[in-house]
Amino acid sequence: MVGGRRDAGWHKEPPSVVEGSAVMADQVTLTEAEVRAFSSLLTRVSDRLGTYEEQTHQDKRYAEELKEAANDLVSRLG
């Protein structure tokens, strides 16, 4: 059901898996407003994924720098 209507979607049974890919019985028809909302959602998800990847890269770089600094300190103390 989309927006209180059932004009498309899965057949009575869920899609079967054929050689690792799902087979859809029907197509879903979206209104213009639904397309805009879905597009907006995909954009936000993409932006958040990009931010997460950037932060993860920075965190790894900082961890490497801290490890190098710790190793340097230990070698100076030893």
C-alpha positions in Angstrom: 0.0 0.0 0.0 1.3 3.4 -0.9 -0.6 6.4 0.2 -3.7 4.3 1.0 -3.8 2.7 -2.4 -2.6 -0.6 -3.8 -2.0 0.1 -7.5 1.3 -1.8 -7.8 3.9 -3.5 -5.8 4.7 -7.2 -5.2 2.6 -10.0 -6.4 0.8 -12.0 -3.8 4.0 -13.8 -2.9 7.4 -12.1 -2.3 9.8 -12.0 -5.3 11.7 -15.2 -5.9 15.5 -15.3 -6.1 16.9 -16.4 -9.4 20.7 -16.8 -9.5 21.2 -14.1 -6.8 18.8 -11.5 -8.2 15.2 -10.7 -7.1 12.4 -10.9 -9.7 9.7 -8.3 -9.4 6.1 -9.1 -10.5 5.0 -5.6 -11.1 6.3 -2.0 -11.2 5.5 0.7 -8.6 3.9 3.9 -9.9 4.8 7.0 -7.9 3.3 10.4 -7.9 5.4 13.4 -8.7 5.5 14.3 -5.0 6.6 10.8 -4.1 9.4 10.9 -6.7 10.6 14.3 -5.2 10.5 12.9 -1.7 12.3 9.7 -2.7 14.9 11.7 -4.6 15.4 14.0 -1.6 15.8 10.9 0.7 18.4 9.4 -1.6 20.3 12.7 -1.7 20.3 12.9 2.1 21.4 9.3 2.4 24.2 9.9 -0.1 25.3 13.0 1.7 25.4 11.2 5.1 27.3 8.3 3.6 29.9 10.7 2.2 30.2 12.5 5.6 30.6 9.1 7.3 33.3 8.0 4.9 35.2 11.2 5.3 35.0 11.0 9.1 36.1 7.4 9.0 39.1 8.4 6.9 40.0 11.2 9.3 39.6 8.9 12.3 42.0 6.3 10.7 44.5 9.0 9.9 44.3 10.4 13.5 44.7 6.9 14.9 47.8 6.3 12.8 49.2 9.7 14.0 48.5 8.8 17.6 50.1 5.4 17.2 53.2 6.9 15.7 53.4 9.5 18.5 53.0 6.8 21.1 55.7 4.6 19.5 58.0 7.6 19.4 57.4 8.4 23.1 57.9 4.8 24.1 61.2 4.6 22.2 62.4 7.9 23.8 61.5 6.5 27.3 63.1 3.1 26.7 
